[in-house]
Amino acid sequence: MIPAPPSRMLPSSLRGEVAAVRAADAGIADGAPEAEQRVQAAEQRAHEAEQRTLAAEQRLCEVERRVKELEAAHADDGLQLERKAQPDSGSGIEFTTPGTGFTTAYLARAKSEVPVVPWTAEDSEPAFSGTIDEFRETMADEKTRARLNNKVKVCAACKKPCAISLASCNACGTSLDGVPTTYNDNVFMGFVHGISKGRFPYKMSLRYQDESYLCFDDPLSLSPLHTNCIPTHCYVPDLRFLFVNPDRGLALINKLFEVGAKVALEQFWSNEQFRNKIFNGETKPQSAADIMETACCGLNFPPSMYQLHLQFIHMPMLPYQYFMARKNGHWHHGRFFPLEYLRKALALGDKVKMEVNENTDIKDIIHKVSENGVVYDSVHREFLHKCWGLQERFSAWAESDFECQVVNEKVYNMADGRMEPGSDPKGIQAEDTKKLQNYGRPYTEEGKTTGTYYKYAKKATEVEEFC
């Protein structure tokens, strides 16, 4: 007979089976062949179970040995790996999870670029070869010169000019607390007038142009398809002034959307590689109305550039920017006005017509519109739900596309399971933006963005006041 293994090594179910067989065998005469076979079969199964248990213990010992080796290898930089075999251990990777228990993370350090959709507009030279300051000197009218200025807060970290109402930079997330309000150059009006440069060349990653409108990639793209659409035939400092003439204002924003949708359909949705990767291989929409279902568009007040511009943001967002949006870093309540809201509001016509000047409180406009049945809070909430749903729908980003995750502002390398204490999340995010955006494509051999000037550049007298 096969010797019985130590009972402590057997699973309880097999120990019971062996005992039962032995008990039954005790009442049978020695040499009974059927009883002996039953005992042998049960003991054979018990022996096999013992071998599996020993093998598992050996694997566990090997895991323990490997963990100790890795911990010793990283002892100099203070890194310790999480010990899955001992969940009650006090060691492990420190993610600095806040007391709320909610951890934030996003994919980072892209391994490759998104499919490139280069700008295709005609390459043009600047209409005014000097600087924006020199252009100002040619304008005798103070009111017209004022169009070339923005009121902003400049981020101390990334130097982005931010709207004066923001609490933190909507590019890098740095706090704007204590940052003074200053004035800077209105680059968008520099585009309209075809000015050569200000602090940098006023070239656009141009997608569309005609004698009345421009569409160009946003230099601070939130998604692989993020454009700004602006009028060039009229000056509208911000969205409040649309309510001076709601009918005309509605026609204007509808035209801006039409231009943005045309670019999205003809340049991005028509690019098969881009469509398959970024739009999850979905069928190309048939019309601008269909594009409204997949784009998250709107206007900011106060703006960062004082010329009306429709933010045409086609989902999905870049991983970091989506992370920012979920943290209320984009589309701020009370500052961002979804296109859906403005369309409904301006469609009320004379019911919401009002006198507007530089000091008009945006809350007065929101209140007047609400009195006529269009509630800002409801539309803004629906807009955010739409954005979150579209990010899920397209699901463009896979872990295999990236090397790292940034967890609570700490860089975690997914390949070797360790933190990178010396890595700067903001630096990685900046590099990722360059890889994942379409602004300034194609890049030069030196990796610099490219662009051009407005073919139909306007003289100051050719740009009329909206109201």
Number of C-alpha atoms within 10 A of each C-alpha: 9 10 9 13 15 11 13 9 15 19 13 10 9 17 18 12 16 22 13 14 18 16 11 13 17 11 9 13 9 10 8 10 10 10 18 16 12 16 20 17 14 19 22 18 14 23 20 12 17 19 13 11 15 13 12 12 12 12 12 13 13 12 15 15 11 12 18 14 12 13 16 13 13 13 11 8 10 11 20 21 18 18 18 12 12 10 10 8 10 8 13 13 14 13 16 12 12 10 7 6 8 8 12 16 16 19 25 25 22 22 13 11 14 18 20 18 20 18 22 14 18 15 11 14 15 20 19 17 13 14 17 23 14 13 18 16 9 10 13 9 10 9 9 16 16 12 20 22 17 22 20 24 27 21 22 13 14 13 12 17 22 24 23 19 16 18 17 18 24 25 22 20 16 14 15 20 12 8 15 12 13 13 14 15 21 20 24 22 25 26 23 28 25 27 28 22 19 16 9 9 16 22 23 24 25 27 24 20 19 13 13 15 19 26 25 24 26 24 16 15 22 27 24 27 26 26 31 26 26 30 24 27 17 18 20 22 20 19 22 21 21 25 24 19 18 23 16 16 23 20 14 16 25 16 16 22 24 18 22 30 21 17 20 24 18 11 17 22 21 16 16 14 16 19 17 16 16 24 23 15 15 12 11 17 16 9 12 17 12 13 21 18 14 21 22 23 23 21 22 21 20 22 22 20 25 23 25 28 25 24 25 29 24 26 28 29 27 25 22 24 22 21 17 19 19 14 10 12 19 20 22 15 13 16 17 18 21 23 23 16 20 24 16 16 25 23 16 17 17 13 15 22 19 17 12 16 10 9 6 12 11 15 10 11 18 17 14 17 22 15 12 12 11 18 17 20 14 10 18 21 12 13 21 17 11 15 22 16 15 20 19 11 14 19 16 19 18 8 13 12 16 18 17 26 21 23 19 16 15 20 26 24 17 15 10 10 13 17 24 15 12 8 12 13 18 15 11 16 21 14 14 22 24 21 19 22 25 28 31 24 21 18 15 10 7 6 10 11 18 17 23 22 26 30 19 18 22 21 12 17 8 12 18 13 11 15 14
